[in-house]
Amino acid sequence: MSSQVADDLQKAIASVLKAHGYGLVSRLVFVVELVDEEDGALGLMRGSCPADTPIWSELGFHQYAVTDIQATVAVNRAADSEEDE
């Protein structure tokens, strides 16, 4: 991914988040599923902003997000099982 694409993504996301009252974006990692407009094939794009973020830092952000999602799922499952009792 080019640094120009990374810069454009960071500006766009920062603008949307600011408009909704969130703080400043300092770093960003993303995963995007893309669909080819001609044949419908799926592709994956991942990256980080700034574009020169070390790969280990990008991986750490993704792991942090996965852990957060897993914790949310665990809490929801525990709440659902308590409601069933």
N, CA, C and O atoms as CSV, one atom per row, in Angstrom:
chain,resi,resn,atom,element,x,y,z
A,1,MET,N,N,0.849,-1.168,0.000
A,1,MET,CA,C,0.000,0.000,0.000
A,1,MET,C,C,0.896,1.234,0.000
A,1,MET,O,O,1.886,1.294,0.729
A,2,SER,N,N,0.550,2.187,-0.801
A,2,SER,CA,C,1.362,3.395,-0.897
A,2,SER,C,C,1.139,4.286,0.324
A,2,SER,O,O,0.103,4.214,0.985
A,3,SER,N,N,2.116,5.110,0.603
A,3,SER,CA,C,1.971,6.028,1.731
A,3,SER,C,C,0.879,7.060,1.449
A,3,SER,O,O,0.270,7.583,2.382
A,4,GLN,N,N,0.624,7.359,0.172
A,4,GLN,CA,C,-0.446,8.313,-0.165
A,4,GLN,C,C,-1.813,7.728,0.186
A,4,GLN,O,O,-2.674,8.436,0.707
A,5,VAL,N,N,-2.017,6.429,-0.097
A,5,VAL,CA,C,-3.275,5.773,0.272
A,5,VAL,C,C,-3.421,5.773,1.789
A,5,VAL,O,O,-4.501,6.053,2.309
A,6,ALA,N,N,-2.341,5.460,2.500
A,6,ALA,CA,C,-2.372,5.454,3.963
A,6,ALA,C,C,-2.718,6.831,4.506
A,6,ALA,O,O,-3.534,6.955,5.419
A,7,ASP,N,N,-2.103,7.860,3.951
A,7,ASP,CA,C,-2.390,9.235,4.386
A,7,ASP,C,C,-3.847,9.608,4.122
A,7,ASP,O,O,-4.508,10.202,4.974
A,8,ASP,N,N,-4.340,9.255,2.936
A,8,ASP,CA,C,-5.728,9.576,2.590
A,8,ASP,C,C,-6.711,8.858,3.524
A,8,ASP,O,O,-7.699,9.447,3.962
A,9,LEU,N,N,-6.437,7.589,3.822
A,9,LEU,CA,C,-7.300,6.843,4.741
A,9,LEU,C,C,-7.302,7.462,6.132
A,9,LEU,O,O,-8.354,7.615,6.752
A,10,GLN,N,N,-6.115,7.815,6.616
A,10,GLN,CA,C,-6.037,8.401,7.944
A,10,GLN,C,C,-6.812,9.720,8.003
A,10,GLN,O,O,-7.531,9.971,8.971
A,11,LYS,N,N,-6.674,10.547,6.994
A,11,LYS,CA,C,-7.400,11.822,6.971
A,11,LYS,C,C,-8.907,11.600,6.932
A,11,LYS,O,O,-9.655,12.271,7.642
A,12,ALA,N,N,-9.351,10.657,6.099
A,12,ALA,CA,C,-10.789,10.391,5.982
A,12,ALA,C,C,-11.363,9.860,7.287
A,12,ALA,O,O,-12.405,10.328,7.746
A,13,ILE,N,N,-10.693,8.889,7.882
A,13,ILE,CA,C,-11.200,8.297,9.129
A,13,ILE,C,C,-11.130,9.311,10.268
A,13,ILE,O,O,-12.052,9.401,11.079
A,14,ALA,N,N,-10.045,10.069,10.328
A,14,ALA,CA,C,-9.925,11.094,11.371
A,14,ALA,C,C,-11.042,12.122,11.248
A,14,ALA,O,O,-11.578,12.579,12.258
A,15,SER,N,N,-11.392,12.485,10.035
A,15,SER,CA,C,-12.461,13.461,9.813
A,15,SER,C,C,-13.808,12.918,10.293
A,15,SER,O,O,-14.568,13.630,10.949
A,16,VAL,N,N,-14.101,11.658,9.965
A,16,VAL,CA,C,-15.368,11.044,10.386
A,16,VAL,C,C,-15.422,10.930,11.904
A,16,VAL,O,O,-16.435,11.269,12.515
A,17,LEU,N,N,-14.346,10.457,12.514
A,17,LEU,CA,C,-14.335,10.306,13.971
A,17,LEU,C,C,-14.467,11.650,14.678
A,17,LEU,O,O,-15.167,11.756,15.685
A,18,LYS,N,N,-13.803,12.670,14.158
A,18,LYS,CA,C,-13.906,14.006,14.746
A,18,LYS,C,C,-15.343,14.518,14.657
A,18,LYS,O,O,-15.857,15.112,15.605
A,19,ALA,N,N,-15.986,14.284,13.513
A,19,ALA,CA,C,-17.365,14.736,13.323
A,19,ALA,C,C,-18.319,14.069,14.315
A,19,ALA,O,O,-19.380,14.612,14.624
A,20,HIS,N,N,-17.941,12.898,14.809
A,20,HIS,CA,C,-18.783,12.173,15.764
A,20,HIS,C,C,-18.305,12.332,17.206
A,20,HIS,O,O,-18.774,11.626,18.099
A,21,GLY,N,N,-17.380,13.251,17.432
A,21,GLY,CA,C,-16.974,13.583,18.786
A,21,GLY,C,C,-15.908,12.698,19.404
A,21,GLY,O,O,-15.732,12.705,20.622
A,22,TYR,N,N,-15.191,11.933,18.583
A,22,TYR,CA,C,-14.108,11.108,19.119
A,22,TYR,C,C,-12.803,11.893,19.098
A,22,TYR,O,O,-12.728,12.967,18.502
A,23,GLY,N,N,-11.786,11.360,19.744
A,23,GLY,CA,C,-10.500,12.039,19.830
A,23,GLY,C,C,-9.708,11.970,18.536
A,23,GLY,O,O,-10.188,11.490,17.509
A,24,LEU,N,N,-8.489,12.460,18.615
A,24,LEU,CA,C,-7.596,12.480,17.464
A,24,LEU,C,C,-7.085,11.076,17.160
A,24,LEU,O,O,-6.899,10.267,18.069
A,25,VAL,N,N,-6.863,10.795,15.902
A,25,VAL,CA,C,-6.312,9.509,15.473
A,25,VAL,C,C,-4.793,9.637,15.466
A,25,VAL,O,O,-4.235,10.471,14.753
A,26,SER,N,N,-4.129,8.802,16.268
A,26,SER,CA,C,-2.668,8.836,16.264
A,26,SER,C,C,-2.098,7.714,15.410
A,26,SER,O,O,-1.138,7.917,14.667
A,27,ARG,N,N,-2.690,6.529,15.518
A,27,ARG,CA,C,-2.285,5.391,14.691
A,27,ARG,C,C,-3.535,4.616,14.325
A,27,ARG,O,O,-4.553,4.682,15.015
A,28,LEU,N,N,-3.441,3.886,13.238
A,28,LEU,CA,C,-4.593,3.179,12.720
A,28,LEU,C,C,-4.128,1.900,12.048
A,28,LEU,O,O,-3.164,1.916,11.283
A,29,VAL,N,N,-4.802,0.795,12.326
A,29,VAL,CA,C,-4.603,-0.434,11.561
A,29,VAL,C,C,-5.961,-0.845,11.018
A,29,VAL,O,O,-6.989,-0.591,11.645
A,30,PHE,N,N,-5.967,-1.471,9.868
A,30,PHE,CA,C,-7.239,-1.824,9.266
A,30,PHE,C,C,-7.127,-3.104,8.463
A,30,PHE,O,O,-6.053,-3.499,8.009
A,31,VAL,N,N,-8.279,-3.734,8.308
A,31,VAL,CA,C,-8.445,-4.893,7.439
A,31,VAL,C,C,-9.701,-4.612,6.618
A,31,VAL,O,O,-10.753,-4.291,7.170
A,32,VAL,N,N,-9.584,-4.734,5.318
A,32,VAL,CA,C,-10.696,-4.438,4.438
A,32,VAL,C,C,-10.877,-5.602,3.463
A,32,VAL,O,O,-9.918,-6.058,2.840
A,33,GLU,N,N,-12.117,-6.075,3.342
A,33,GLU,CA,C,-12.416,-7.072,2.316
A,33,GLU,C,C,-12.836,-6.319,1.064
A,33,GLU,O,O,-13.726,-5.470,1.105
A,34,LEU,N,N,-12.194,-6.635,-0.036
A,34,LEU,CA,C,-12.477,-5.981,-1.309
A,34,LEU,C,C,-13.135,-6.967,-2.260
A,34,LEU,O,O,-12.827,-8.158,-2.236
A,35,VAL,N,N,-14.033,-6.477,-3.091
A,35,VAL,CA,C,-14.696,-7.299,-4.101
A,35,VAL,C,C,-14.309,-6.756,-5.473
A,35,VAL,O,O,-14.506,-5.576,-5.762
A,36,ASP,N,N,-13.758,-7.629,-6.313
A,36,ASP,CA,C,-13.392,-7.240,-7.667
A,36,ASP,C,C,-14.663,-6.898,-8.432
A,36,ASP,O,O,-15.604,-7.691,-8.466
A,37,GLU,N,N,-14.693,-5.733,-9.038
A,37,GLU,CA,C,-15.895,-5.271,-9.735
A,37,GLU,C,C,-16.197,-6.074,-10.998
A,37,GLU,O,O,-17.338,-6.089,-11.459
A,38,GLU,N,N,-15.195,-6.737,-11.558
A,38,GLU,CA,C,-15.408,-7.483,-12.798
A,38,GLU,C,C,-15.864,-8.914,-12.549
A,38,GLU,O,O,-16.837,-9.365,-13.154
A,39,ASP,N,N,-15.170,-9.639,-11.662
A,39,ASP,CA,C,-15.501,-11.053,-11.488
A,39,ASP,C,C,-16.029,-11.409,-10.098
A,39,ASP,O,O,-16.345,-12.569,-9.836
A,40,GLY,N,N,-16.128,-10.428,-9.214
A,40,GLY,CA,C,-16.668,-10.674,-7.880
A,40,GLY,C,C,-15.729,-11.385,-6.930
A,40,GLY,O,O,-16.130,-11.751,-5.825
A,41,ALA,N,N,-14.482,-11.588,-7.338
A,41,ALA,CA,C,-13.512,-12.261,-6.476
A,41,ALA,C,C,-13.235,-11.412,-5.234
A,41,ALA,O,O,-13.162,-10.185,-5.294
A,42,LEU,N,N,-13.086,-12.107,-4.120
A,42,LEU,CA,C,-12.802,-11.412,-2.871
A,42,LEU,C,C,-11.302,-11.280,-2.659
A,42,LEU,O,O,-10.529,-12.167,-3.022
A,43,GLY,N,N,-10.910,-10.175,-2.076
A,43,GLY,CA,C,-9.517,-9.943,-1.741
A,43,GLY,C,C,-9.425,-9.300,-0.371
A,43,GLY,O,O,-10.420,-8.806,0.159
A,44,LEU,N,N,-8.256,-9.305,0.187
A,44,LEU,CA,C,-8.021,-8.739,1.502
A,44,LEU,C,C,-6.952,-7.664,1.403
A,44,LEU,O,O,-5.911,-7.856,0.775
A,45,MET,N,N,-7.222,-6.547,2.025
A,45,MET,CA,C,-6.232,-5.474,2.111
A,45,MET,C,C,-6.065,-5.149,3.582
A,45,MET,O,O,-7.050,-4.959,4.296
A,46,ARG,N,N,-4.842,-5.086,4.032
A,46,ARG,CA,C,-4.589,-4.690,5.406
A,46,ARG,C,C,-3.459,-3.679,5.385
A,46,ARG,O,O,-2.632,-3.658,4.473
A,47,GLY,N,N,-3.444,-2.851,6.398
A,47,GLY,CA,C,-2.397,-1.851,6.443
A,47,GLY,C,C,-2.438,-1.062,7.724
A,47,GLY,O,O,-3.184,-1.371,8.654
A,48,SER,N,N,-1.630,-0.053,7.748
A,48,SER,CA,C,-1.541,0.787,8.934
A,48,SER,C,C,-1.226,2.212,8.523
A,48,SER,O,O,-0.707,2.473,7.437
A,49,CYS,N,N,-1.550,3.110,9.408
A,49,CYS,CA,C,-1.242,4.523,9.232
A,49,CYS,C,C,-0.601,5.004,10.521
A,49,CYS,O,O,-1.184,4.809,11.588
A,50,PRO,N,N,0.530,5.602,10.476
A,50,PRO,CA,C,1.285,5.944,9.276
A,50,PRO,C,C,1.792,4.685,8.565
A,50,PRO,O,O,1.922,3.622,9.171
A,51,ALA,N,N,2.073,4.831,7.274
A,51,ALA,CA,C,2.456,3.698,6.431
A,51,ALA,C,C,3.750,3.028,6.881
A,51,ALA,O,O,3.986,1.864,6.557
A,52,ASP,N,N,4.587,3.744,7.617
A,52,ASP,CA,C,5.859,3.161,8.053
A,52,ASP,C,C,5.778,2.514,9.442
A,52,ASP,O,O,6.805,2.282,10.080
A,53,THR,N,N,4.565,2.225,9.907
A,53,THR,CA,C,4.404,1.530,11.182
A,53,THR,C,C,5.063,0.157,11.067
A,53,THR,O,O,4.805,-0.569,10.107
A,54,PRO,N,N,5.910,-0.210,12.030
A,54,PRO,CA,C,6.553,-1.531,11.965
A,54,PRO,C,C,5.506,-2.656,11.984
A,54,PRO,O,O,4.463,-2.534,12.626
A,55,ILE,N,N,5.797,-3.734,11.282
A,55,ILE,CA,C,4.856,-4.842,11.166
A,55,ILE,C,C,4.499,-5.415,12.534
A,55,ILE,O,O,3.357,-5.822,12.749
A,56,TRP,N,N,5.456,-5.453,13.464
A,56,TRP,CA,C,5.169,-5.996,14.804
A,56,TRP,C,C,4.190,-5.106,15.554
A,56,TRP,O,O,3.400,-5.597,16.360
A,57,SER,N,N,4.232,-3.799,15.300
A,57,SER,CA,C,3.294,-2.882,15.938
A,57,SER,C,C,1.897,-3.048,15.339
A,57,SER,O,O,0.897,-3.025,16.056
A,58,GLU,N,N,1.843,-3.215,14.014
A,58,GLU,CA,C,0.562,-3.468,13.349
A,58,GLU,C,C,-0.057,-4.753,13.884
A,58,GLU,O,O,-1.249,-4.792,14.188
A,59,LEU,N,N,0.748,-5.800,14.000
A,59,LEU,CA,C,0.268,-7.079,14.535
A,59,LEU,C,C,-0.239,-6.918,15.960
A,59,LEU,O,O,-1.272,-7.484,16.316
A,60,GLY,N,N,0.471,-6.158,16.772
A,60,GLY,CA,C,0.047,-5.925,18.155
A,60,GLY,C,C,-1.312,-5.247,18.236
A,60,GLY,O,O,-2.134,-5.591,19.085
A,61,PHE,N,N,-1.548,-4.285,17.354
A,61,PHE,CA,C,-2.856,-3.613,17.324
A,61,PHE,C,C,-3.957,-4.597,16.957
A,61,PHE,O,O,-5.026,-4.597,17.567
A,62,HIS,N,N,-3.694,-5.437,15.956
A,62,HIS,CA,C,-4.694,-6.429,15.548
A,62,HIS,C,C,-4.973,-7.417,16.681
A,62,HIS,O,O,-6.128,-7.768,16.922
A,63,GLN,N,N,-3.934,-7.864,17.373
A,63,GLN,CA,C,-4.125,-8.784,18.492
A,63,GLN,C,C,-4.920,-8.118,19.612
A,63,GLN,O,O,-5.775,-8.757,20.225
A,64,TYR,N,N,-4.656,-6.875,19.879
A,64,TYR,CA,C,-5.398,-6.125,20.896
A,64,TYR,C,C,-6.881,-6.058,20.527
A,64,TYR,O,O,-7.746,-6.240,21.383
A,65,ALA,N,N,-7.172,-5.794,19.243
A,65,ALA,CA,C,-8.559,-5.729,18.787
A,65,ALA,C,C,-9.241,-7.090,18.904
A,65,ALA,O,O,-10.393,-7.168,19.331
A,66,VAL,N,N,-8.543,-8.162,18.531
A,66,VAL,CA,C,-9.109,-9.511,18.643
A,66,VAL,C,C,-9.404,-9.837,20.106
A,66,VAL,O,O,-10.457,-10.396,20.414
A,67,THR,N,N,-8.498,-9.498,20.996
A,67,THR,CA,C,-8.717,-9.742,22.420
A,67,THR,C,C,-9.931,-8.974,22.924
A,67,THR,O,O,-10.715,-9.505,23.711
A,68,ASP,N,N,-10.093,-7.746,22.487
A,68,ASP,CA,C,-11.247,-6.941,22.875
A,68,ASP,C,C,-12.548,-7.570,22.379
A,68,ASP,O,O,-13.536,-7.619,23.112
A,69,ILE,N,N,-12.548,-8.046,21.142
A,69,ILE,CA,C,-13.739,-8.706,20.589
A,69,ILE,C,C,-14.037,-9.982,21.362
A,69,ILE,O,O,-15.194,-10.248,21.686
A,70,GLN,N,N,-13.018,-10.771,21.662
A,70,GLN,CA,C,-13.221,-12.014,22.409
A,70,GLN,C,C,-13.780,-11.732,23.797
A,70,GLN,O,O,-14.644,-12.466,24.276
A,71,ALA,N,N,-13.304,-10.693,24.438
A,71,ALA,CA,C,-13.816,-10.337,25.770
A,71,ALA,C,C,-15.279,-9.936,25.692
A,71,ALA,O,O,-16.071,-10.311,26.557
A,72,THR,N,N,-15.645,-9.182,24.671
A,72,THR,CA,C,-17.040,-8.776,24.493
A,72,THR,C,C,-17.932,-9.996,24.280
A,72,THR,O,O,-19.016,-10.082,24.857
A,73,VAL,N,N,-17.483,-10.932,23.460
A,73,VAL,CA,C,-18.250,-12.154,23.221
A,73,VAL,C,C,-18.409,-12.944,24.516
A,73,VAL,O,O,-19.498,-13.435,24.814
A,74,ALA,N,N,-17.332,-13.068,25.284
A,74,ALA,CA,C,-17.391,-13.817,26.542
A,74,ALA,C,C,-18.372,-13.178,27.524
A,74,ALA,O,O,-19.142,-13.886,28.174
A,75,VAL,N,N,-18.353,-11.875,27.636
A,75,VAL,CA,C,-19.268,-11.177,28.535
A,75,VAL,C,C,-20.713,-11.382,28.081
A,75,VAL,O,O,-21.592,-11.639,28.904
A,76,ASN,N,N,-20.959,-11.271,26.782
A,76,ASN,CA,C,-22.312,-11.466,26.263
A,76,ASN,C,C,-22.806,-12.886,26.486
A,76,ASN,O,O,-23.972,-13.092,26.823
A,77,ARG,N,N,-21.933,-13.864,26.301
A,77,ARG,CA,C,-22.321,-15.254,26.543
A,77,ARG,C,C,-22.623,-15.489,28.014
A,77,ARG,O,O,-23.583,-16.182,28.350
A,78,ALA,N,N,-21.809,-14.916,28.893
A,78,ALA,CA,C,-22.045,-15.077,30.333
A,78,ALA,C,C,-23.365,-14.431,30.726
A,78,ALA,O,O,-24.114,-14.988,31.528
A,79,ALA,N,N,-23.651,-13.271,30.173
A,79,ALA,CA,C,-24.914,-12.577,30.492
A,79,ALA,C,C,-26.095,-13.395,29.967
A,79,ALA,O,O,-27.121,-13.497,30.640
A,80,ASP,N,N,-25.961,-13.975,28.777
A,80,ASP,CA,C,-27.039,-14.788,28.209
A,80,ASP,C,C,-27.288,-16.033,29.048
A,80,ASP,O,O,-28.437,-16.422,29.254
A,81,SER,N,N,-26.219,-16.662,29.533
A,81,SER,CA,C,-26.398,-17.888,30.329
A,81,SER,C,C,-27.013,-17.562,31.700
A,81,SER,O,O,-27.746,-18.381,32.254
A,82,GLU,N,N,-26.725,-16.390,32.242
A,82,GLU,CA,C,-27.326,-16.001,33.517
A,82,GLU,C,C,-28.814,-15.725,33.350
A,82,GLU,O,O,-29.604,-15.990,34.256
A,83,GLU,N,N,-29.198,-15.190,32.187
A,83,GLU,CA,C,-30.608,-14.914,31.921
A,83,GLU,C,C,-31.394,-16.215,31.768
A,83,GLU,O,O,-32.582,-16.265,32.088
A,84,ASP,N,N,-30.736,-17.262,31.282
A,84,ASP,CA,C,-31.411,-18.549,31.090
A,84,ASP,C,C,-31.659,-19.269,32.400
A,84,ASP,O,O,-32.499,-20.166,32.460
A,85,GLU,N,N,-30.953,-18.898,33.441
A,85,GLU,CA,C,-31.083,-19.592,34.727
A,85,GLU,C,C,-32.263,-19.110,35.510
A,85,GLU,O,O,-32.511,-19.594,36.615
